[in-house]
Amino acid sequence: MRAEDLLPDHLDSGEFNGTIVRKGTVGAFLANARVFLDPSATVARREEAEAHMAGALAALDALGLFDLFELRDPALRDFVVRHRG
């Protein structure tokens, strides 16, 4: 399967397991996780990253991301466990 098989170029989102997921959600989560884990990130940037990550968790769950991948970093893993609902 290719990315365009899930979300063709003309679509910005799709429904997966009853949840609307925007194109780019996984990539945005990864970018925010890098900020979250960056010891030189400002408090403001880290708080913004945390808010965006928390907001993406339902979509990532709908995609089954955490059923297939385990987060290696303990702080990131703990954050996700605390914020998954």
Buried (B, 14 or more C-beta within 10 A) or exposed (E): EEEEEEBEEEEEBBEBEEBEBEBEBBEBBEBBBEBBBEEEBEEEBBEBBBEBBBBBBBBBBBBEBBEEEEBEEEEBEEBBEEBEE
